[in-house]
Amino acid sequence: MLVRVEGIVIRSMDYGENHKIVTLLTNDNGKAGVLIRGAKKVRSKHASLSQPFTYGEFLFFRGNSGLGTLNHGEIIQSHHDLRMDLDLAAYASYAAELTDRSLQDDEAGTYHFEQLKACLTALQEGKDPGIVLHVYEMRILDMSGYAPVLEECVHCGNRVGPFKLLPHAGGVICSRCTSGAAHAVPVSEKALKLLRLFSKLDMRRLGNINVSDHTKAEIHACMSGLMDAQLGLRLKSKNFLDQLGKLN
């Protein structure tokens, strides 16, 4: 069966001496694995289609095995700049790996595709990469069914602060419920307002958001706690970002 999709390369691995297998997040066909023959050859016309973060149109034949074989492809946006800059490559790799690991093959839909596409575009446009990734993390939590409760106490429903974040409970708790909550993360009103904004913000509408270093550190602590507690993923790209001192 011939399949034509728009897709973003979220994973690329060598296969044999000359080939590559890519995982695409497609616009309307979930995740798809595609073999690109000869992609490692210097003069391959399809080599660029196998590069991480490439957004293009892919035409491939898919048999009973589920793995497709590329027939033809056209690049729509190469995201070359994301691969050439070490920091940007680290951020984009985290977005791609997070997408790949958090979504099952048949779970991904048009909305997931559009959010990742907007995330990569925002990184390439020079928007604050730490903020971009934290907004995208919120979208991943939401799409995975773990959107945090940030408007009211997750325990008693109280809507009057001050609040702390309790990651394993999936939201904020008020001062009346903090007794015994040793793992609650302090969060200022300013940081909480931004977290609430992030939880509702479509990546396609993300503008430039200026945040102080102190508030960024608070947001980083909150988002790291939520991601670890709710998804529990161990990502190589996240470890690399932490080693670089990024995302905060």
C-alpha positions as CSV (number, residue, x, y, z in Angstrom):
1,M,0.0,0.0,0.0
2,L,1.3,3.4,-1.0
3,V,1.1,6.0,1.8
4,R,1.6,9.8,1.3
5,V,2.1,11.9,4.4
6,E,3.6,15.0,5.8
7,G,6.0,14.0,8.5
8,I,8.7,15.1,10.9
9,V,11.7,12.9,11.5
10,I,11.8,12.3,15.3
11,R,14.3,9.4,15.2
12,S,16.9,8.2,12.7
13,M,19.1,5.1,13.0
14,D,21.6,3.4,10.8
15,Y,20.5,0.2,9.1
16,G,23.2,-1.8,7.4
17,E,26.1,-0.1,5.6
18,N,24.1,2.3,3.5
19,H,20.6,2.6,4.8
20,K,18.7,4.4,7.5
21,I,15.4,3.8,9.3
22,V,13.5,6.9,10.4
23,T,10.5,7.3,12.7
24,L,8.1,9.9,11.4
25,L,5.5,11.8,13.3
26,T,2.9,12.2,10.6
27,N,0.1,14.7,10.1
28,D,-2.7,12.2,10.0
29,N,-1.2,8.7,10.1
30,G,0.3,8.4,13.6
31,K,3.9,7.4,13.9
32,A,5.5,5.6,11.0
33,G,8.8,3.7,10.5
34,V,10.3,4.2,7.1
35,L,13.4,2.6,5.5
36,I,15.3,5.0,3.4
37,R,17.6,3.0,1.2
38,G,21.1,4.5,0.4
39,A,20.5,7.4,2.8
40,K,24.1,7.1,4.1
41,K,25.7,7.4,0.7
42,V,27.2,10.8,0.0
43,R,25.3,11.4,-3.2
44,S,22.0,10.0,-2.1
45,K,19.1,12.1,-3.1
46,H,17.3,11.0,0.0
47,A,20.0,11.6,2.5
48,S,18.6,14.9,3.7
49,L,15.2,13.3,4.3
50,S,16.7,11.0,6.9
51,Q,18.1,13.9,9.0
52,P,16.6,14.5,12.5
53,F,13.9,17.3,12.7
54,T,13.4,17.3,8.9
55,Y,9.8,18.2,8.0
56,G,8.8,16.9,4.6
57,E,6.4,15.0,2.4
58,F,7.0,11.3,2.3
59,L,5.7,8.7,-0.2
60,F,6.4,5.2,0.9
61,F,5.2,1.6,0.4
62,R,4.1,-0.1,3.6
63,G,3.6,-3.9,3.6
64,N,2.3,-6.3,6.3
65,S,5.4,-5.8,8.5
66,G,4.4,-2.2,9.2
67,L,7.8,-0.8,8.2
68,G,7.6,1.4,5.1
69,T,10.1,1.8,2.3
70,L,10.6,5.3,0.9
71,N,9.7,5.8,-2.8
72,H,9.9,9.6,-2.9
73,G,10.1,12.6,-0.7
74,E,10.3,16.4,-0.7
75,I,11.7,18.6,2.0
76,I,9.3,21.3,3.3
77,Q,11.5,22.6,6.0
78,S,14.9,21.1,6.7
79,H,15.6,22.7,10.2
80,H,19.2,22.7,9.2
81,D,20.0,25.4,11.8
82,L,18.7,23.2,14.6
83,R,21.3,20.5,13.7
84,M,24.2,22.9,13.3
85,D,24.0,24.6,16.7
86,L,24.9,22.3,19.7
87,D,22.5,23.9,22.1
88,L,19.6,24.0,19.7
89,A,20.2,20.5,18.6
90,A,20.0,19.4,22.3
91,Y,16.7,21.2,22.8
92,A,15.2,19.8,19.5
93,S,16.5,16.3,20.3
94,Y,14.7,16.4,23.6
95,A,11.4,17.5,22.0
96,A,11.8,14.7,19.4
97,E,12.7,12.0,21.9
98,L,9.9,13.1,24.3
99,T,7.4,12.9,21.5
100,D,8.6,9.5,20.4
101,R,8.7,8.0,23.9
102,S,5.4,9.5,25.2
103,L,3.2,8.6,22.2
104,Q,2.2,5.2,21.0
105,D,2.2,4.6,17.3
106,D,-1.6,4.9,16.9
107,E,-2.1,7.7,19.5
108,A,-0.5,10.5,17.5
109,G,-2.8,12.7,15.4
110,T,-2.9,16.0,13.6
111,Y,-2.8,18.0,16.9
112,H,0.4,16.2,18.1
113,F,2.0,16.8,14.7
114,E,1.1,20.5,14.7
115,Q,2.4,21.0,18.2
116,L,5.8,19.5,17.5
117,K,6.1,21.4,14.2
118,A,5.4,24.7,16.0
119,C,7.9,23.7,18.7
120,L,10.7,23.2,16.2
121,T,9.8,26.4,14.4
122,A,9.9,28.4,17.6
123,L,13.3,27.0,18.4
124,Q,14.6,27.9,14.9
125,E,13.1,31.4,15.2
126,G,15.2,32.1,18.2
127,K,12.6,32.1,21.0
128,D,13.8,31.3,24.5
129,P,14.5,27.6,24.1
130,G,13.9,26.8,27.8
131,I,10.5,28.4,27.7
132,V,9.6,26.8,24.4
133,L,10.5,23.3,25.8
134,H,8.5,23.9,29.0
135,V,5.4,24.9,27.1
136,Y,5.9,21.8,24.9
137,E,6.3,19.6,28.0
138,M,2.9,20.9,29.1
139,R,1.4,20.0,25.8
140,I,2.9,16.5,26.1
141,L,1.4,16.1,29.6
142,D,-2.0,17.2,28.3
143,M,-1.9,14.9,25.3
144,S,-0.8,12.0,27.5
145,G,-3.7,12.6,29.9
146,Y,-1.7,14.0,32.7
147,A,-2.5,17.7,32.5
148,P,-1.7,19.2,36.0
149,V,-4.3,20.8,38.2
150,L,-3.0,24.4,38.7
151,E,-6.1,26.5,39.4
152,E,-7.2,24.8,42.7
153,C,-5.9,22.5,45.4
154,V,-5.7,19.0,44.0
155,H,-6.7,17.6,47.4
156,C,-9.5,19.9,48.6
157,G,-10.5,22.1,45.7
158,N,-9.5,25.3,47.5
159,R,-8.8,28.1,45.0
160,V,-7.1,30.5,47.4
161,G,-3.3,30.4,47.8
162,P,-0.6,30.3,48.6
163,F,0.1,27.0,46.8
164,K,2.9,24.5,46.5
165,L,3.3,22.0,43.7
166,L,3.0,18.3,44.6
167,P,4.2,16.5,41.4
168,H,3.1,13.0,42.3
169,A,-0.4,14.3,42.9
170,G,-0.4,16.0,39.6
171,G,-1.1,19.6,40.8
172,V,-0.9,22.2,43.4
173,I,-1.9,22.0,47.1
174,C,-3.0,24.8,49.4
175,S,-1.5,25.6,52.8
176,R,-4.2,23.6,54.6
177,C,-3.1,20.4,52.8
178,T,0.7,20.8,52.9
179,S,1.0,18.9,56.3
180,G,3.0,15.7,55.5
181,A,3.6,16.7,51.9
182,A,7.4,16.6,52.2
183,H,7.9,16.5,48.5
184,A,5.9,19.6,47.7
185,V,7.8,22.1,45.5
186,P,7.6,25.8,46.5
187,V,6.2,28.0,43.7
188,S,5.8,31.8,43.7
189,E,2.7,33.5,42.4
190,K,4.6,34.7,39.4
191,A,5.9,31.3,38.5
192,L,2.4,29.8,39.1
193,K,0.8,32.3,36.7
194,L,3.3,31.3,34.0
195,L,2.7,27.6,34.6
196,R,-1.1,28.2,34.3
197,L,-0.4,30.1,31.0
198,F,1.8,27.3,29.7
199,S,-0.9,24.7,30.5
200,K,-3.4,26.5,28.2
201,L,-1.0,27.7,25.5
202,D,-1.1,26.3,22.0
203,M,2.4,26.1,20.6
204,R,1.2,27.7,17.4
205,R,0.4,30.9,19.4
206,L,3.6,31.1,21.3
207,G,5.1,34.5,21.3
208,N,8.3,35.9,23.0
209,I,8.0,35.4,26.8
210,N,10.6,37.2,28.9
211,V,11.2,35.5,32.2
212,S,13.8,36.2,34.9
213,D,16.5,33.7,35.7
214,H,15.0,33.1,39.2
215,T,11.5,32.4,37.9
216,K,13.0,30.2,35.2
217,A,14.6,28.1,37.9
218,E,11.3,27.8,39.7
219,I,9.5,26.7,36.5
220,H,12.3,24.2,35.7
221,A,12.0,22.6,39.2
222,C,8.2,22.4,38.8
223,M,8.3,21.0,35.3
224,S,11.0,18.5,36.1
225,G,9.0,17.2,39.0
226,L,5.8,16.9,37.0
227,M,7.5,15.1,34.1
228,D,9.4,12.7,36.3
229,A,6.3,11.9,38.5
230,Q,3.7,11.7,35.8
231,L,5.6,10.2,32.8
232,G,8.6,8.7,34.5
233,L,10.6,8.7,31.3
234,R,14.4,8.4,31.3
235,L,15.6,10.3,28.2
236,K,19.2,10.5,27.0
237,S,18.5,13.9,25.5
238,K,17.2,15.2,28.9
239,N,20.3,14.0,30.7
240,F,22.4,15.8,28.1
241,L,20.5,19.0,28.6
242,D,20.9,18.8,32.3
243,Q,24.7,18.3,31.9
244,L,24.7,21.4,29.8
245,G,22.8,23.3,32.5
246,K,19.9,24.0,30.1
247,L,16.2,24.1,30.6
248,N,16.6,26.4,33.5
